[in-house]
Amino acid sequence: MNTPEVLFVCVHNAGRSQMAAALLHHHARGRIVVRSAGSAPAATINPAVIQVMDELGIDLNHETPKRLTTDAVEAADVVITMGCGDACP
């Protein structure tokens, strides 16, 4: 059986989708492939997000916003949009 894949999507991939992906990755402990992306990725992750996740013991310092692609959507078993009216392929 293949490892299931979840993709979290928000416009900038700098806040909500990064947090959701990091939390699922942390709690899934390798049982799920977790990715995040945005249709208009920001240059960096929101510093407040990095700080909050650090307080939870999850390091996002090496993460970067990623562009949403059709390939990423097609590879995912589940795509979760973060309620921000994003344009998904």
C-alpha positions as CSV (number, residue, x, y, z in Angstrom):
1,M,0.0,0.0,0.0
2,N,1.3,3.5,-0.9
3,T,1.7,6.1,1.8
4,P,-1.3,8.6,1.5
5,E,-0.5,12.2,0.5
6,V,-2.2,15.3,1.7
7,L,-1.7,18.8,0.2
8,F,-2.7,21.9,2.0
9,V,-3.3,25.0,-0.1
10,C,-3.6,28.7,0.6
11,V,-2.8,31.7,-1.6
12,H,0.6,32.7,-0.2
13,N,1.7,29.4,1.4
14,A,3.2,31.5,4.1
15,G,0.8,30.9,7.1
16,R,-2.2,28.6,7.4
17,S,-1.1,26.0,4.9
18,Q,2.4,25.9,6.3
19,M,1.1,25.5,9.9
20,A,-1.4,22.8,8.9
21,A,1.2,20.8,7.0
22,A,3.7,21.1,9.8
23,L,1.2,20.0,12.4
24,L,0.0,17.0,10.3
25,H,3.6,16.0,9.5
26,H,4.5,16.2,13.2
27,H,1.5,14.1,14.4
28,A,1.5,11.6,11.4
29,R,5.1,10.6,12.2
30,G,5.8,9.4,8.6
31,R,2.5,7.7,8.0
32,I,1.4,10.4,5.6
33,V,3.3,12.4,3.0
34,V,2.4,16.0,3.7
35,R,2.9,19.0,1.4
36,S,1.7,22.6,1.1
37,A,1.6,25.1,-1.7
38,G,0.1,28.4,-2.8
39,S,-1.2,29.9,-6.1
40,A,0.8,33.1,-5.4
41,P,3.5,32.1,-3.0
42,A,5.1,34.8,-0.8
43,A,8.8,35.3,-0.6
44,T,9.0,33.9,3.0
45,I,6.9,32.3,5.7
46,N,5.3,34.8,8.0
47,P,7.6,35.4,11.0
48,A,4.7,35.1,13.4
49,V,4.0,31.6,12.1
50,I,7.6,30.6,12.6
51,Q,7.5,31.9,16.1
52,V,4.2,30.2,17.1
53,M,5.3,26.9,15.6
54,D,8.6,27.1,17.4
55,E,6.7,27.5,20.6
56,L,5.1,24.2,19.8
57,G,8.5,22.6,19.2
58,I,8.1,22.5,15.4
59,D,10.9,24.2,13.4
60,L,9.8,26.0,10.2
61,N,13.0,28.0,9.7
62,H,14.1,26.0,6.7
63,E,10.6,25.9,5.0
64,T,9.8,28.2,2.1
65,P,6.5,29.0,0.3
66,K,6.0,26.7,-2.7
67,R,4.0,27.3,-5.9
68,L,0.9,25.2,-6.4
69,T,1.1,23.0,-9.5
70,T,-1.2,20.7,-11.3
71,D,1.2,17.8,-10.6
72,A,1.1,18.5,-6.9
73,V,-2.7,18.4,-6.9
74,E,-2.8,15.2,-9.0
75,A,-0.3,13.4,-6.8
76,A,-2.3,14.2,-3.6
77,D,-4.9,11.8,-2.3
78,V,-6.5,14.7,-0.4
79,V,-6.3,18.4,-1.1
80,I,-7.4,20.8,1.6
81,T,-7.9,24.4,0.7
82,M,-7.6,26.8,3.6
83,G,-10.8,28.7,2.9
84,C,-9.3,31.7,1.2
85,G,-10.9,31.5,-2.2
86,D,-7.8,30.2,-3.8
87,A,-7.7,29.2,-7.5
88,C,-6.8,25.5,-7.6
89,P,-6.0,23.7,-10.8
